[in-house]
Amino acid sequence: MEISYDPDGRSYVSRYEVGDLVRLRASERGEMAMGRVGDWGMVVAVQTGLSESFDVMLAGYSERRTSSLKRLTGLTRRAVVPCDLNGVPIPLPERSGLRAVDAGMTRKLGRAR
């Protein structure tokens, strides 16, 4: 995932990548809604473009591997927060002094392999 910073110093995820773990912030709405607040899993596909979206595999994470709900598609970064291997949301690093400005206010977080 790539972390960026607002002018006021607040951090946010500007881009998710395949392999990142995410948790739904709110339940999906609409006729075909399937995701519930608290569902979590791994990003398995990213569709780039004007409104970047991605697919999240729930089976084997917040759902059993044999669950009928295996994946959520077309999620946006506003719908999720990063989480750890247990589905617990993780705090984003805050910008720290001049180092962040020198780094272009964007830094890339490494993932555990």
N, C-alpha and C positions, 0 to 999 in steps of 0.2 A: 504494500500500500504506500501511497505517497501522501505525506502530511504537508499542508500549507498553513499559512497564518493570515488572519484578517489584519487590517491596519491597526486595530486596537490590541493585537497580540494574541487573540484567541486562536487556538489550533483547530483544524478540521481535516477530514480525509478528502483530498482532492481527486484521488483515483484509487480504486481497488484493483487488485490483480488476482489471477488464478492462484488458488492456494490460500488466500486470506480467509480467516474465520470471521463471520459476522453474525449479529443477532438482530432480529426484527424489533424496531422501536415501537411500532403500533400494528394492530391487526389490519390486514388488507380489507379493502371495502369493495363492494360491488357484487354483481351476480355470480361471478366466477371466483370470488375470493376464497383462498384456502389457507394462507399464512396467518398465524396468530401471534400476538405480541409475545415475545420470549422465545419463539422458535429460532434455532440457530443452526448453522452449518458452514460448509466450505464453498467459496466462490469457485465454480467449475468452468465458467465461460464468461467472457466480457465482450459485449457488442459496442464497438467504438462508434463515434459519430457525434452529432450535435447534442443529443441527449443520451449520454452513455448509460447503458443498462447492463445488468449481469444476471447470471443464473446461479442459484445457491442449492447445493445438494444437502437435503435434510436427513436422508436415510443414513443411519450410522452415526448421527450426531444427536439432534434433539428428538428424532424419530427412530424407531427400530429399523434395522436393515430391511426387514420384510414389510415395512409399512407401505400402504397404497399411496401415500403422499411422499414421493421420493425427492422432488425438486420444485423450487419456485423459480419462475422465469420472469424476465423483464423488470427486475427490481432496480431502483435508483439508489444512489448513495445517501440520499436524505431519508430513506426508509430503514436504514440499518446503522448499527454502531459496531466497531471492531470488538471482538471478544477473544477469550483464551480457549484452551482445549476443553474446558468444562462449561463453556457458554457464558462465563461471567464477563460483563463488559470491562474493557481495559481503558484506563485514562490515557488521553493523548498527551504527549510531552508539550510543555509550554515553551515558548520562545525564550531564549536566555541571552540577554544582552546583545553585544555587537557581533558575536559569532553567528547568530541567526541572520543578521543583516548581511554579513559578509558571504553567507552561504546562499544568498538570493532568496531568503525567506521560505525556502522549500527544502525539505530533506527527505530522503528515502529511508524507510525502516526495513531492516532485514527480517526475514521470516526464518523460523526454526525449520530445519529440513527434517 
